[in-house]
Amino acid sequence: MASDNTSQLQQLNSSTGKNVNSIPHNGATRKEKSPQQFPALELETRPTVGTAAAAFYLRKATQTMRIYACKENGPLRPIRIGAHLHWKTEDIRRLLRVA
């Protein structure tokens, strides 16, 4: 019986070109990521924050922040450090009128 199953799998593999033994990834097999948590903007002590934090404070998508940086047409200008973007905390406070 086991040899019949093996031969059926081999036929499926050869006819479709796909590996039927592999388990597809879906929401049930992936680990859930917990959302990042950032301190309140009033409590932020760093002079600059990363793109994810800036997007969180401005209620924008991270990709929107990257587009602002690329096109240089957004309300803020990032500081580029290598391949990373950093956003001045003071500029974010000024934009949001937070003391």
KAKA-V226839 format. One record per residue. RES is the residue in one small letter. SS is DSSP state (H for helix, E for strand, C for the rest). PSI is psi in radians with two decimals (none if undefined). D_CENTER is the distance of its C-alpha to the mean C-alpha in whole Angstrom. Layout:
[[RES & SS & PSI & D_CENTER] [RES & SS & PSI & D_CENTER]]
//
This chain:
[[m & C & -0.74 & 47] [a & H & -0.61 & 44] [s & H & -0.55 & 45] [d & H & -0.73 & 45] [n & H & -0.70 & 41] [t & H & -0.76 & 41] [s & H & -0.60 & 43] [q & H & -0.72 & 41] [l & H & -0.70 & 37] [q & H & -0.66 & 39] [q & H & -0.75 & 40] [l & H & -0.76 & 36] [n & H & -0.76 & 35] [s & H & -0.57 & 37] [s & H & -0.62 & 37] [t & H & -0.38 & 34] [g & C & 0.11 & 32] [k & C & 2.69 & 30] [n & C & 1.87 & 29] [v & C & -0.21 & 30] [n & C & -0.28 & 30] [s & C & 2.57 & 26] [i & C & 2.15 & 24] [p & C & 2.53 & 21] [h & C & 2.32 & 18] [n & C & -3.05 & 17] [g & C & -0.49 & 16] [a & C & -0.51 & 19] [t & C & -0.32 & 19] [r & C & 2.63 & 15] [k & C & 2.39 & 15] [e & C & 2.34 & 13] [k & C & 2.34 & 10] [s & C & 2.48 & 12] [p & C & 2.54 & 10] [q & C & 2.52 & 10] [q & C & 2.36 & 14] [f & C & 2.58 & 15] [p & C & 2.80 & 19] [a & C & 2.58 & 21] [l & H & -0.57 & 21] [e & H & -0.46 & 25] [l & H & -0.11 & 24] [e & C & 2.19 & 22] [t & C & -0.23 & 24] [r & C & 2.52 & 21] [p & C & -0.48 & 23] [t & E & 2.74 & 19] [v & E & 2.78 & 16] [g & E & 3.08 & 12] [t & H & -0.70 & 10] [a & H & -0.74 & 8] [a & H & -0.76 & 12] [a & H & -0.74 & 13] [a & H & -0.68 & 11] [f & H & -0.85 & 12] [y & H & -0.63 & 16] [l & H & -0.06 & 16] [r & C & 0.83 & 15] [k & C & 2.84 & 13] [a & C & 2.63 & 10] [t & H & -0.61 & 8] [q & H & -0.58 & 9] [t & H & -0.71 & 12] [m & H & -0.69 & 12] [r & H & -0.63 & 12] [i & H & -0.73 & 15] [y & H & -0.75 & 17] [a & H & -0.73 & 17] [c & H & -0.83 & 17] [k & H & -0.19 & 20] [e & C & 0.76 & 21] [n & C & 0.20 & 22] [g & C & 3.13 & 20] [p & C & -0.27 & 22] [l & C & 2.69 & 20] [r & C & 2.28 & 21] [p & C & 2.90 & 18] [i & E & 2.17 & 20] [r & E & 2.16 & 19] [i & E & 1.74 & 19] [g & C & -2.18 & 19] [a & C & 0.08 & 15] [h & E & 2.61 & 14] [l & E & 2.34 & 14] [h & E & 2.53 & 16] [w & E & 2.31 & 17] [k & E & 2.20 & 21] [t & H & -0.68 & 21] [e & H & -0.67 & 24] [d & H & -0.69 & 23] [i & H & -0.76 & 21] [r & H & -0.77 & 24] [r & H & -0.76 & 26] [l & H & -0.69 & 24] [l & H & -0.03 & 24] [r & C & 0.83 & 27] [v & C & 2.27 & 27] [a & C & none & 29]]
//
